[in-house]
């Protein structure tokens, strides 16, 4: 495992501790490495009006865009439990706006890396800018 990936996992773990998850108790952290090499982290932020919450991946994407980057090179998503904590459908679509189908999505838990899956396998036949061309 590369030093960059270890750093991303550590950042996802650290920001996961800040998650605001009083309703589900399910804390998630994410860390994006932009094409520039800069790292951006985010956690889930729940809201009593459930649809108003924000996933960790969406928080990390917002930080990346706010930081002036626009291309995802790889992402770490960290949750906890027996099942893999993969991005939800909405976040898969959000990721595809800034990443290609080959972009690695590293699925982790507090113990470390569990599996790496290319975004295209998580979201086959995604809807993108190409679909909007006439």
Backbone bond lengths (Angstrom), bond angles and torsions (degrees), N, CA, C in turn:
res aa  C-N    CA-C-N  psi(-1)  N-CA   C-N-CA  omega(-1)  CA-C   N-CA-C  phi
1 X - - - 1.450 - - 1.526 108.58 -
2 X 1.328 115.78 134.48 1.458 120.68 -177.59 1.536 111.05 -72.27
3 X 1.324 114.71 158.67 1.466 120.60 176.79 1.529 110.39 -62.88
4 X 1.354 116.77 -36.30 1.467 120.52 178.57 1.524 110.96 -61.90
5 X 1.336 117.10 -44.03 1.458 120.25 -179.77 1.529 110.55 -66.99
6 X 1.326 117.43 -39.48 1.466 120.28 176.60 1.530 110.70 -60.06
7 X 1.332 116.28 -41.16 1.467 120.78 179.00 1.528 110.58 -65.52
8 X 1.336 117.03 -41.29 1.462 120.47 178.69 1.527 111.08 -63.07
9 X 1.326 116.64 -42.56 1.465 120.72 179.09 1.525 109.96 -63.23
10 X 1.327 117.02 -42.32 1.469 120.74 178.88 1.525 111.03 -62.93
11 X 1.318 116.89 -40.97 1.469 120.05 179.59 1.532 111.33 -67.53
12 X 1.348 116.75 -40.80 1.466 119.87 177.85 1.528 110.13 -63.05
13 X 1.319 116.79 -40.05 1.465 120.98 178.92 1.528 110.57 -64.46
14 X 1.328 116.63 -43.00 1.464 120.66 -178.23 1.530 111.53 -66.12
15 X 1.320 117.23 -45.97 1.464 119.85 -177.82 1.530 110.64 -71.48
16 X 1.325 117.46 -28.47 1.474 121.77 176.70 1.526 110.82 -57.25
17 X 1.318 115.78 -33.69 1.470 120.59 178.59 1.528 111.85 -63.36
18 X 1.329 117.16 -22.99 1.467 121.67 -178.95 1.520 113.12 -91.37
19 X 1.324 117.73 -1.06 1.462 120.49 -177.55 1.525 110.67 -55.15
20 X 1.308 114.63 142.39 1.471 121.88 175.77 1.527 105.99 -102.70
21 X 1.332 116.08 93.90 1.465 121.61 -174.18 1.533 111.43 -131.93
22 X 1.346 117.16 55.16 1.465 119.03 -176.77 1.533 113.90 -70.61
23 X 1.309 118.43 -16.78 1.466 121.42 -176.06 1.524 112.16 -94.77
24 X 1.314 116.99 -46.09 1.468 119.98 -178.87 1.522 111.98 -93.44
25 X 1.333 116.55 -27.44 1.458 120.17 -173.31 1.519 112.56 70.55
26 X 1.335 117.09 9.74 1.463 122.95 -176.75 1.525 108.88 -100.75
27 X 1.314 116.44 103.25 1.461 122.15 -176.50 1.529 109.82 -92.54
28 X 1.331 115.38 131.99 1.469 121.72 -179.69 1.523 108.67 -130.98
29 X 1.323 115.20 140.20 1.459 122.02 173.99 1.512 109.17 -125.55
30 X 1.315 116.18 150.73 1.462 121.13 178.04 1.523 108.87 -140.11
31 X 1.311 115.17 149.46 1.467 120.60 174.74 1.518 108.38 -139.32
32 X 1.313 115.39 127.68 1.465 123.26 178.78 1.515 108.61 -105.15
33 X 1.334 115.93 135.66 1.471 121.02 165.23 1.514 105.58 -102.59
34 X 1.319 114.91 115.26 1.464 120.43 178.47 1.529 109.40 -75.98
35 X 1.308 116.22 164.51 1.464 121.07 178.20 1.534 110.91 -58.36
36 X 1.316 117.32 -26.33 1.470 121.75 178.34 1.524 112.30 -72.22
37 X 1.346 116.21 -15.20 1.461 121.18 -175.93 1.510 113.50 98.47
38 X 1.334 116.93 -14.67 1.464 119.95 178.92 1.521 110.30 -70.36
39 X 1.330 115.11 149.37 1.459 121.89 -179.46 1.523 110.45 -108.51
40 X 1.348 114.46 140.68 1.455 121.45 179.38 1.522 108.29 -133.73
41 X 1.327 116.35 130.90 1.458 120.42 -177.71 1.522 110.40 -118.23
42 X 1.328 115.32 155.31 1.459 121.31 177.07 1.517 109.98 -155.99
43 X 1.323 115.87 157.69 1.461 121.59 177.95 1.526 108.85 -128.22
44 X 1.331 115.53 166.55 1.461 118.38 177.51 1.527 109.93 -75.64
45 X 1.321 114.68 146.15 1.458 122.65 -178.77 1.525 106.95 -132.49
46 X 1.328 116.39 102.16 1.457 120.93 -179.03 1.523 110.76 -82.10
47 X 1.331 115.04 163.69 1.453 122.15 -179.55 1.518 107.59 -141.49
48 X 1.323 117.42 146.45 1.464 121.01 179.31 1.533 111.05 -57.93
49 X 1.321 117.58 -32.03 1.465 122.19 170.70 1.527 105.20 -87.90
50 X 1.321 116.49 88.82 1.463 123.45 -166.82 1.536 116.04 -42.47
51 X 1.324 120.26 -44.20 1.473 117.12 -177.20 1.531 113.77 -66.00
52 X 1.318 116.69 -12.34 1.463 119.80 -177.85 1.526 113.26 -86.42
53 X 1.319 117.71 -2.57 1.457 121.27 178.23 1.521 111.28 -69.73
54 X 1.316 115.06 172.47 1.469 120.68 -179.16 1.510 109.59 -138.11
55 X 1.310 115.87 133.71 1.462 121.96 178.47 1.532 110.76 -74.92
56 X 1.328 115.40 160.09 1.468 121.22 179.22 1.523 111.48 -60.21
57 X 1.328 116.76 -41.13 1.468 120.30 -179.09 1.528 110.69 -63.33
58 X 1.341 116.59 -41.12 1.465 120.39 178.50 1.531 110.51 -65.33
59 X 1.324 116.96 -38.84 1.463 120.20 177.36 1.526 110.88 -62.99
60 X 1.328 116.94 -43.19 1.466 121.00 179.87 1.529 111.02 -66.36
61 X 1.331 116.59 -39.82 1.471 119.84 177.12 1.521 110.21 -62.24
62 X 1.329 117.45 -43.72 1.462 120.82 177.94 1.519 111.96 -59.63
63 X 1.337 116.57 -41.06 1.466 120.24 177.66 1.525 110.56 -64.71
64 X 1.338 116.53 -40.16 1.463 120.58 -179.87 1.533 110.86 -63.41
65 X 1.313 116.52 -48.44 1.460 120.30 -179.42 1.530 110.00 -64.24
66 X 1.332 116.89 -42.16 1.469 120.40 177.63 1.519 111.39 -62.34
67 X 1.336 116.50 -31.16 1.462 121.28 179.18 1.512 113.89 -79.82
68 X 1.333 117.52 -2.48 1.460 120.99 175.46 1.521 114.86 95.51
69 X 1.328 117.86 6.86 1.465 120.42 177.76 1.525 109.36 -100.83
70 X 1.335 115.67 159.87 1.451 119.58 -176.92 1.518 115.18 -143.74
71 X 1.329 116.62 9.66 1.469 119.90 -179.25 1.523 109.06 -137.79
72 X 1.334 115.64 127.74 1.466 121.65 178.95 1.520 109.32 -91.69
73 X 1.342 116.39 127.93 1.462 121.64 175.76 1.524 111.08 -92.06
74 X 1.332 117.32 -36.76 1.462 122.64 176.17 1.518 108.61 -165.12
75 X 1.342 115.03 161.74 1.459 119.83 -179.15 1.522 110.14 -141.99
76 X 1.321 114.87 144.17 1.464 122.81 172.37 1.521 107.19 -110.35
77 X 1.327 116.25 133.69 1.458 122.42 173.64 1.521 107.05 -122.93
78 X 1.342 116.70 126.08 1.459 120.65 -176.99 1.517 111.37 -124.59
79 X 1.319 114.59 122.00 1.454 122.49 173.20 1.517 107.97 -131.27
80 X 1.310 115.83 -159.92 1.455 119.62 -178.85 1.519 108.55 -144.63
81 X 1.325 116.62 151.58 1.454 121.62 178.10 1.515 111.59 128.26
82 X 1.316 115.63 173.16 1.460 120.65 -178.97 1.523 112.18 -67.25
83 X 1.320 116.84 -40.50 1.461 121.27 -177.98 1.520 109.94 -81.52
84 X 1.325 116.34 151.96 1.460 120.72 175.28 1.523 109.59 -62.89
85 X 1.312 116.48 138.74 1.464 122.07 176.73 1.529 107.36 -96.57
86 X 1.328 115.25 83.04 1.462 120.18 178.49 1.528 109.52 -87.83
87 X 1.335 117.52 160.76 1.465 119.30 177.08 1.534 110.97 -59.73
88 X 1.322 116.23 143.96 1.464 120.69 175.83 1.535 108.88 -67.10
89 X 1.304 116.64 171.58 1.463 120.59 -179.09 1.516 113.18 -58.39
90 X 1.335 116.27 -43.55 1.461 119.74 179.41 1.523 112.07 -62.43
91 X 1.328 116.42 -40.07 1.469 119.42 179.93 1.523 111.61 -72.09
92 X 1.320 116.99 -31.88 1.470 119.08 174.71 1.525 109.40 -60.10
93 X 1.325 116.40 -42.33 1.460 120.37 177.71 1.530 110.39 -66.64
94 X 1.333 117.55 -42.15 1.467 120.39 178.20 1.528 110.49 -60.45
95 X 1.324 116.72 -44.74 1.462 120.30 179.15 1.526 111.26 -61.11
96 X 1.336 116.67 -39.39 1.466 119.70 -177.33 1.522 112.64 -66.09
97 X 1.322 117.37 -18.62 1.469 120.70 176.18 1.531 110.67 -67.34
98 X 1.332 116.89 -27.86 1.466 121.66 -173.70 1.523 113.68 -120.90
99 X 1.331 117.32 1.59 1.465 120.89 -175.19 1.525 109.57 -140.45
100 X 1.324 115.27 155.47 1.453 120.17 177.84 1.518 111.51 -92.19
101 X 1.319 116.57 172.53 1.464 120.70 -178.58 1.527 113.68 -63.35
102 X 1.319 116.94 -21.93 1.472 120.93 179.91 1.524 113.14 -86.29
103 X 1.328 117.98 -7.46 1.466 122.20 -176.73 1.522 110.60 -61.10
104 X 1.351 117.21 125.12 1.461 119.03 179.99 1.533 112.77 -72.90
105 X 1.329 114.56 133.80 1.459 122.58 174.25 1.523 105.64 -113.23
106 X 1.327 116.24 109.92 1.462 122.32 -176.77 1.526 108.41 -91.66
107 X 1.312 116.09 116.08 1.455 121.87 -178.67 1.529 107.89 -95.42
108 X 1.318 116.05 122.02 1.464 121.63 -173.39 1.522 111.17 -129.24
109 X 1.323 114.09 164.71 1.459 122.12 167.39 1.526 105.84 -133.24
110 X 1.322 119.19 179.52 1.466 119.64 -176.73 1.530 114.29 -58.35
111 X 1.317 117.27 -18.13 1.470 120.58 177.43 1.525 112.23 -82.32
112 X 1.338 117.91 -16.82 1.457 121.19 178.91 1.518 113.08 131.63
113 X 1.321 115.56 -158.19 1.458 123.22 -176.18 1.523 110.73 -69.20
114 X 1.330 116.07 130.78 1.466 121.07 177.04 1.527 111.28 -106.92
115 X 1.338 116.91 -42.13 1.458 119.89 -178.01 1.519 109.33 -163.07
116 X 1.325 116.37 148.12 1.462 122.15 173.67 1.519 107.43 -116.05
117 X 1.335 115.42 128.95 1.456 121.84 -176.82 1.528 108.09 -130.35
118 X 1.330 118.67 129.48 1.470 119.11 174.90 1.531 110.23 -63.74
119 X 1.319 116.53 142.80 1.461 121.14 -178.69 1.524 111.60 -54.46
120 X 1.330 117.66 -37.31 1.460 121.02 -179.55 1.517 113.67 -61.84
121 X 1.335 117.47 -26.55 1.462 120.22 175.94 1.525 110.96 -79.15
122 X 1.334 116.57 -28.97 1.461 120.34 177.10 1.528 111.53 -77.50
123 X 1.326 116.52 -30.17 1.466 121.05 -177.34 1.527 109.71 -137.13
124 X 1.334 116.46 73.13 1.473 118.07 178.19 1.524 110.27 -69.47
125 X 1.307 116.76 149.65 1.472 122.29 177.82 1.528 111.56 56.65
126 X 1.329 115.90 42.82 1.466 119.50 -178.13 1.525 111.99 -64.73
127 X 1.311 115.28 157.00 1.458 123.08 174.87 1.518 107.06 -92.12
128 X 1.325 116.82 125.49 1.453 120.27 -177.93 1.512 112.14 -142.08
129 X 1.321 115.27 -170.84 1.462 121.33 -178.53 1.524 111.92 -57.53
130 X 1.344 117.07 -32.13 1.474 120.13 178.89 1.526 111.78 -60.89
131 X 1.339 116.48 -30.52 1.455 119.71 179.79 1.525 112.33 -69.01
132 X 1.311 117.52 -18.85 1.460 121.61 -176.95 1.530 113.02 -91.01
133 X 1.328 116.30 -6.55 1.463 119.88 179.67 1.517 109.68 -75.96
134 X 1.320 116.14 139.91 1.470 120.83 -179.19 1.506 110.34 -85.13
